[in-house]
């Protein structure tokens, strides 16, 4: 069976790559112009722009919703006002003004049978856990999904320490288990290019600055500063700010200052195939790969999700719902 899926906050299509073996993407949305350029080059279509301006009714019917959404603080301003006016309100109302709200309104309108959301691992602890509590209440209590979450580290699949939270939901109460990620993965040297242009080597001025910055913070007992990578191990987490100075992942060189990763190496670090086209400037490419998902992790999750849908094994629990409190009770 081919599954129809949509790709929200699509970036450069990392989640789409993972799900394409199982179906067809019927809608994509990404507001960043440079990311759209990369998406067009690799998938032959231009994503729609700002999802906030798109009516959920205009989005095609689909089986699976994918979204690597940005985390924003949730404001509950207005809730007390609604109460004072005697107006009903729910968790969904309280998420208005956040990008999660746009995912929720599409789920509510289109009722896909499953979804996969990805975010930074700190989503769970943000605002003392209230942000994630609100998200889960919307997904389970208001939208009726059976929800699973896990923080997975990509370092067993790619040579990068990258922890992210993955949230999987099913419209039916079916059993699901996240994939087991290997403890040890490939070494960093396996993704490095052989011949690298000198422009990626740090200038004397920048290298001196990074060393003095790290030394200054070391004296204060802080661990801030550049990271000189161990080529036989894994790197730090690649971030969207890598284009600024490359300091989080520096590659040592004999007889030279260390160097930044090249954009192609960043693509490999995130598990993109060699056929993936890089058509933008280095600055834009660094931002795009830093913001992307680690593709091999999502591939394993996709496989498990499809298996769960097709196995259709119902869990023997029912949901006891209390506003602000979710608990399972065995039948």
Rosetta blueprint (number, residue, H / E / L):
1 X L
2 X L
3 X E
4 X E
5 X E
6 X E
7 X E
8 X E
9 X L
10 X L
11 X L
12 X L
13 X L
14 X H
15 X H
16 X H
17 X H
18 X H
19 X H
20 X H
21 X H
22 X H
23 X E
24 X E
25 X E
26 X E
27 X E
28 X E
29 X E
30 X L
31 X L
32 X L
33 X H
34 X H
35 X H
36 X H
37 X H
38 X H
39 X H
40 X H
41 X H
42 X H
43 X H
44 X L
45 X L
46 X L
47 X L
48 X E
49 X L
50 X L
51 X H
52 X H
53 X H
54 X L
55 X L
56 X H
57 X H
58 X H
59 X L
60 X L
61 X L
62 X L
63 X L
64 X E
65 X E
66 X E
67 X E
68 X L
69 X L
70 X L
71 X L
72 X L
73 X L
74 X L
75 X L
76 X L
77 X L
78 X L
79 X H
80 X H
81 X H
82 X H
83 X H
84 X H
85 X L
86 X L
87 X L
88 X L
89 X L
90 X L
91 X H
92 X H
93 X H
94 X H
95 X L
96 X L
97 X L
98 X L
99 X H
100 X H
101 X H
102 X H
103 X H
104 X H
105 X H
106 X H
107 X H
108 X H
109 X H
110 X H
111 X L
112 X L
113 X L
114 X E
115 X E
116 X E
117 X E
118 X E
119 X E
120 X E
121 X H
122 X H
123 X H
124 X H
125 X L
126 X H
127 X H
128 X H
129 X H
130 X H
131 X H
132 X H
133 X H
134 X H
135 X H
136 X H
137 X H
138 X H
139 X H
140 X H
141 X H
142 X H
143 X L
144 X L
145 X L
146 X E
147 X E
148 X E
149 X E
150 X E
151 X E
152 X E
153 X E
154 X H
155 X H
156 X H
157 X L
158 X L
159 X L
160 X E
161 X L
162 X L
163 X E
164 X E
165 X E
166 X E
167 X E
168 X E
169 X E
170 X E
171 X L
172 X L
173 X L
174 X E
175 X L
176 X L
177 X L
178 X L
179 X L
180 X L
181 X L
182 X L
183 X L
184 X L
185 X L
186 X L
187 X L
188 X H
189 X H
190 X H
191 X H
192 X L
193 X L
194 X L
195 X L
196 X L
197 X L
198 X H
199 X H
200 X H
201 X E
202 X L
203 X L
204 X H
205 X H
206 X H
207 X H
208 X H
209 X H
210 X H
211 X H
212 X H
213 X H
214 X H
215 X H
216 X H
217 X H
218 X H
219 X H
220 X L
221 X L
222 X L
223 X L
224 X L
225 X L
226 X L
227 X L
228 X E
229 X L
230 X L
231 X L
232 X L
233 X L
234 X L
235 X E
236 X L
237 X L
238 X L
239 X L
240 X L
241 X L
242 X H
243 X H
244 X H
245 X H
246 X L
247 X L
248 X L
249 X L
250 X E
251 X E
252 X E
253 X E
254 X L
255 X L
256 X E
257 X E
258 X E
259 X E
260 X L
261 X L
262 X L
263 X H
264 X H
265 X H
266 X H
267 X H
268 X H
269 X H
270 X L
271 X L
272 X L
273 X L
274 X L
275 X L
276 X L
277 X L
278 X L
279 X L
280 X L
281 X L
282 X H
283 X H
284 X H
285 X H
286 X H
287 X H
288 X H
289 X H
290 X H
291 X H
292 X L
293 X L
294 X L
295 X H
296 X H
297 X H
298 X H
299 X H
300 X H
301 X H
302 X H
303 X H
304 X H
305 X H
306 X H
307 X H
308 X H
309 X H
310 X H
311 X H
312 X L
313 X L
314 X E
315 X L
316 X L
317 X E
318 X E
319 X E
320 X E
321 X E
322 X E
323 X L
324 X L
325 X E
326 X E
327 X E
328 X E
329 X E
330 X E
331 X L
